[in-house]
Amino acid sequence: MKFEEKFIAFVDVLGFKSMVEASEAGTGMTLPEIVECLSKLGTREDEDKILRRGATICPGSMCIEKNLNFRITQISDCVIVSSEVSPAGLINLVSHCWGAVIELLVRGIMCRGYITRGAIYHQDGQVIGSGYQRAYAREAGVCAFKLEADERGTPFVEIDEEVCRFVDEETDSCVKEMFSRMVKTEDGTTALFPFKRLSHSFIIAGFGRTFDAEKEKEANNNVRKQLLALKERVMYYVDHTNTRAVAKAKHYLRALDEQLTVCDMTDDMISKLCAPLPLRRL
């Protein structure tokens, strides 16, 4: 039994108290629905999958142990995840947290957390160590993508500078690419940013493929409908009497609005691709 140097994540569901109160009053989610949502933070099955099979993201990346010393402990509305200090260990921990955040996002539920590196003992549900304490303490003060200069507690999973530096100094192209897909950096602060996934991409044309503008516009409009539905869902679970909760929701609404703008830009691009070429005068 000993402390180990590991990458550590602490992720917490926001607005859980109001969610439970609404459930008990019969005006919100049912208890089974809440339990199902919390399972998205991570389960024993998720842990066992990596312990048995190894890395699921960048499986060819360097690791110390095949099982990445990967641990997940979910307690009520939060989860602690840890992995060995290796390229494969980090990207699989980040991927797990990113997946949990987006699974809850599509249900209209906001999360906040912190990913760091430090000492931890993480076995059989026991979580002890200064690294875990750091992740836990920093979660409440997350300031990623803040709208006000002194704003703290924004609804994102922030990533410690030391962890970002580990990726910057890494030469593994898979790790660097996958990390860039799952995060966003603004004003020197990096955090998980699942909203990137909420967009429609398409191939203009290729061997054996015909570009169908109407089909692509329809697919893009389906994404638009999903984004609008998500905005409604996020606000549905927010306690409107709590000004801090409403302020946190504005961050998600802003990000979703940005993706709606991307939808408009995509429609415009498709229309331009279909426009007839101007006649050239000889």
C-alpha positions as CSV (number, residue, x, y, z in Angstrom):
1,M,0.0,0.0,0.0
2,K,1.6,3.3,-1.1
3,F,0.9,6.7,-2.7
4,E,1.5,6.8,-6.5
5,E,2.2,9.7,-8.9
6,K,-0.8,9.7,-11.2
7,F,-3.0,11.9,-13.4
8,I,-6.2,12.7,-11.4
9,A,-9.6,14.0,-12.3
10,F,-12.4,15.2,-10.1
11,V,-15.7,15.9,-11.8
12,D,-18.9,17.0,-10.1
13,V,-22.5,17.4,-11.4
14,L,-23.8,20.9,-10.9
15,G,-27.3,21.6,-9.6
16,F,-27.6,18.1,-8.0
17,K,-29.3,19.3,-4.9
18,S,-32.1,21.0,-6.9
19,M,-32.4,17.9,-9.1
20,V,-32.9,15.7,-6.1
21,E,-35.4,18.0,-4.5
22,A,-37.4,18.2,-7.8
23,S,-37.3,14.4,-8.0
24,E,-38.6,14.0,-4.5
25,A,-41.4,16.5,-5.2
26,G,-42.4,14.6,-8.3
27,T,-41.6,17.6,-10.6
28,G,-38.3,16.5,-12.1
29,M,-36.4,13.4,-13.1
30,T,-37.5,10.1,-11.5
31,L,-35.0,8.5,-9.2
32,P,-34.1,5.8,-11.8
33,E,-33.4,8.6,-14.3
34,I,-31.1,10.3,-11.9
35,V,-29.2,7.1,-11.2
36,E,-28.9,6.5,-15.0
37,C,-27.5,10.0,-15.5
38,L,-25.0,9.5,-12.7
39,S,-23.8,6.2,-14.2
40,K,-22.4,8.3,-17.1
41,L,-19.8,9.6,-14.7
42,G,-18.2,6.2,-14.7
43,T,-18.9,2.7,-13.5
44,R,-17.0,-0.4,-12.4
45,E,-17.6,-1.8,-15.9
46,D,-15.9,1.3,-17.5
47,E,-12.9,0.7,-15.2
48,D,-12.8,-3.0,-15.9
49,K,-12.9,-2.5,-19.6
50,I,-9.5,-0.6,-19.5
51,L,-8.1,-2.9,-16.8
52,R,-8.8,-5.9,-19.0
53,R,-8.2,-4.6,-22.5
54,G,-5.9,-1.6,-22.0
55,A,-6.1,1.8,-23.8
56,T,-9.2,2.4,-25.9
57,I,-7.9,5.8,-27.2
58,C,-4.5,5.8,-28.8
59,P,-3.9,2.1,-28.0
60,G,-0.5,2.3,-29.6
61,S,0.7,5.1,-27.3
62,M,3.4,4.5,-24.7
63,C,2.2,3.2,-21.4
64,I,3.8,1.8,-18.2
65,E,1.3,-0.9,-17.6
66,K,-1.2,-2.2,-20.1
67,N,-4.1,-1.5,-17.7
68,L,-2.9,2.1,-17.3
69,N,-3.4,1.7,-13.5
70,F,-6.8,3.1,-14.4
71,R,-9.3,3.7,-11.5
72,I,-12.8,5.1,-11.3
73,T,-14.6,5.9,-8.1
74,Q,-18.1,7.4,-8.4
75,I,-19.7,8.7,-5.2
76,S,-23.1,10.3,-5.4
77,D,-22.9,13.2,-7.8
78,C,-19.1,13.2,-8.4
79,V,-16.4,10.9,-9.8
80,I,-12.7,10.5,-9.2
81,V,-10.6,9.1,-12.1
82,S,-6.9,8.3,-12.0
83,S,-4.4,6.8,-14.4
84,E,-0.6,6.2,-14.6
85,V,1.6,9.1,-15.8
86,S,2.1,8.1,-19.4
87,P,0.8,9.4,-22.8
88,A,-1.8,6.6,-23.0
89,G,-2.7,7.0,-19.3
90,L,-3.4,10.7,-19.7
91,I,-5.4,10.6,-23.0
92,N,-7.6,7.8,-21.8
93,L,-8.3,9.7,-18.6
94,V,-9.1,12.9,-20.5
95,S,-11.3,10.9,-22.9
96,H,-13.3,9.3,-20.1
97,C,-14.0,12.7,-18.6
98,W,-14.8,14.2,-21.9
99,G,-17.3,11.4,-22.6
100,A,-18.9,11.8,-19.2
101,V,-19.3,15.5,-19.8
102,I,-20.9,15.1,-23.2
103,E,-23.2,12.3,-22.1
104,L,-24.5,14.6,-19.3
105,L,-24.6,17.6,-21.6
106,V,-27.0,15.9,-24.0
107,R,-29.3,15.4,-21.0
108,G,-29.1,19.1,-20.1
109,I,-26.9,18.5,-17.1
110,M,-23.9,20.7,-16.4
111,C,-20.6,19.5,-14.9
112,R,-17.5,21.1,-13.4
113,G,-14.1,19.6,-12.5
114,Y,-10.4,19.7,-12.5
115,I,-7.7,17.5,-14.0
116,T,-4.2,17.5,-12.3
117,R,-1.2,15.4,-11.5
118,G,-0.1,14.4,-8.1
119,A,0.2,11.8,-5.3
120,I,-2.8,9.5,-4.7
121,Y,-3.7,6.1,-3.2
122,H,-6.7,4.9,-5.3
123,Q,-7.8,1.4,-4.7
124,D,-11.1,-0.4,-4.0
125,G,-13.0,2.9,-3.6
126,Q,-10.5,4.4,-1.3
127,V,-9.1,7.8,-2.5
128,I,-6.4,9.5,-0.4
129,G,-3.6,11.9,-1.3
130,S,-2.6,15.5,-1.9
131,G,-3.1,15.1,-5.7
132,Y,-6.8,14.2,-5.1
133,Q,-7.1,17.0,-2.6
134,R,-5.8,19.4,-5.1
135,A,-8.2,18.3,-7.8
136,Y,-11.1,18.5,-5.3
137,A,-10.1,22.0,-4.0
138,R,-9.5,23.4,-7.5
139,E,-12.9,22.2,-8.8
140,A,-14.9,25.0,-7.1
141,G,-12.6,27.7,-8.4
142,V,-12.6,26.7,-12.1
143,C,-12.5,29.9,-14.2
144,A,-12.2,28.5,-17.7
145,F,-14.1,30.7,-20.3
146,K,-15.2,33.2,-17.7
147,L,-17.5,35.9,-18.8
148,E,-16.5,38.3,-15.9
149,A,-13.0,39.1,-14.8
150,D,-13.6,37.9,-11.2
151,E,-15.8,34.9,-12.1
152,R,-15.1,31.6,-10.4
153,G,-16.9,28.2,-10.6
154,T,-17.6,28.2,-14.3
155,P,-19.2,24.9,-15.5
156,F,-16.2,23.3,-17.2
157,V,-13.6,20.7,-16.4
158,E,-10.3,22.7,-16.3
159,I,-7.0,21.1,-16.9
160,D,-3.9,22.0,-14.8
161,E,-1.0,23.8,-16.6
162,E,1.3,20.9,-15.6
163,V,-0.9,18.4,-17.5
164,C,-1.1,20.7,-20.5
165,R,2.7,21.0,-20.5
166,F,3.0,17.2,-20.4
167,V,1.0,17.1,-23.7
168,D,2.9,20.0,-25.2
169,E,6.2,18.2,-24.6
170,E,4.8,14.9,-25.9
171,T,5.8,13.7,-29.3
172,D,3.0,11.2,-29.7
173,S,0.9,12.6,-32.6
174,C,-2.2,10.6,-31.6
175,V,-2.2,11.9,-28.1
176,K,-1.7,15.5,-29.3
177,E,-4.4,15.2,-31.9
178,M,-7.0,13.6,-29.7
179,F,-6.2,16.1,-26.8
180,S,-6.7,19.0,-29.2
181,R,-10.1,17.7,-30.3
182,M,-11.4,17.4,-26.7
183,V,-10.2,20.8,-25.3
184,K,-10.3,24.5,-25.9
185,T,-7.8,27.0,-24.6
186,E,-8.8,30.6,-23.9
187,D,-6.8,33.3,-22.1
188,G,-4.2,30.8,-21.1
189,T,-6.7,28.4,-19.5
190,T,-7.5,25.0,-21.0
191,A,-10.6,22.9,-20.3
192,L,-12.7,20.1,-21.8
193,F,-15.0,21.5,-24.5
194,P,-17.5,18.9,-25.8
195,F,-19.4,21.5,-27.8
196,K,-17.0,21.0,-30.7
197,R,-18.7,17.6,-31.4
198,L,-22.1,19.2,-31.9
199,S,-21.7,20.2,-35.6
200,H,-22.2,18.6,-39.0
201,S,-19.3,17.8,-41.2
202,F,-19.5,16.6,-44.8
203,I,-17.4,15.4,-47.7
204,I,-17.9,17.5,-50.8
205,A,-17.2,14.7,-53.3
206,G,-15.0,11.8,-53.9
207,F,-14.6,8.5,-55.7
208,G,-18.0,6.8,-55.8
209,R,-19.7,9.6,-54.0
210,T,-22.0,12.3,-55.2
211,F,-22.5,15.5,-53.2
212,D,-26.2,15.8,-52.2
213,A,-26.8,19.4,-51.1
214,E,-30.3,18.8,-49.8
215,K,-29.3,15.8,-47.8
216,E,-26.4,17.7,-46.2
217,K,-28.7,20.6,-45.4
218,E,-31.2,18.3,-43.8
219,A,-28.5,16.7,-41.7
220,N,-27.2,20.1,-40.7
221,N,-30.7,21.2,-39.8
222,N,-31.1,18.1,-37.6
223,V,-28.0,19.2,-35.7
224,R,-29.6,22.7,-35.4
225,K,-32.7,21.1,-33.9
226,Q,-30.6,19.1,-31.4
227,L,-28.8,22.3,-30.3
228,L,-32.1,24.1,-29.8
229,A,-33.4,21.2,-27.8
230,L,-30.3,21.1,-25.7
231,K,-30.7,24.8,-24.8
232,E,-34.2,24.1,-23.6
233,R,-33.0,21.1,-21.6
234,V,-30.2,23.0,-19.9
235,M,-32.6,25.7,-18.8
236,Y,-35.2,23.2,-17.7
237,Y,-32.9,21.7,-15.0
238,V,-31.6,25.1,-13.8
239,D,-33.0,26.6,-10.6
240,H,-34.2,29.9,-11.9
241,T,-34.4,31.4,-8.4
242,N,-30.6,30.8,-8.0
243,T,-28.8,33.6,-9.8
244,R,-25.5,31.7,-9.7
245,A,-27.0,28.6,-11.3
246,V,-28.5,30.8,-14.0
247,A,-25.1,32.5,-14.6
248,K,-23.5,29.0,-15.0
249,A,-26.1,28.0,-17.5
250,K,-25.3,31.1,-19.6
251,H,-21.9,29.6,-20.4
252,Y,-23.5,26.5,-21.9
253,L,-26.1,28.6,-23.8
254,R,-23.3,30.8,-25.2
255,A,-21.4,27.7,-26.4
256,L,-24.5,26.2,-27.9
257,D,-25.3,29.5,-29.7
258,E,-21.8,29.5,-31.2
259,Q,-22.5,26.0,-32.6
260,L,-25.8,27.3,-34.0
261,T,-23.8,30.0,-35.8
262,V,-21.6,27.2,-37.2
263,C,-24.8,25.6,-38.5
264,D,-25.7,28.8,-40.3
265,M,-22.2,29.0,-41.8
266,T,-22.4,25.4,-42.9
267,D,-25.8,26.1,-44.7
268,D,-24.2,29.1,-46.4
269,M,-21.2,27.0,-47.5
270,I,-23.4,24.3,-48.9
271,S,-25.5,26.9,-50.8
272,K,-22.3,28.4,-52.3
273,L,-21.1,25.0,-53.4
274,C,-24.3,24.5,-55.3
275,A,-24.4,28.0,-56.9
276,P,-23.7,28.0,-60.6
277,L,-20.3,29.3,-61.6
278,P,-20.3,32.8,-63.0
279,L,-20.0,33.0,-66.8
280,R,-16.6,34.3,-68.0
281,R,-16.6,36.9,-70.7
282,L,-14.2,36.2,-73.6
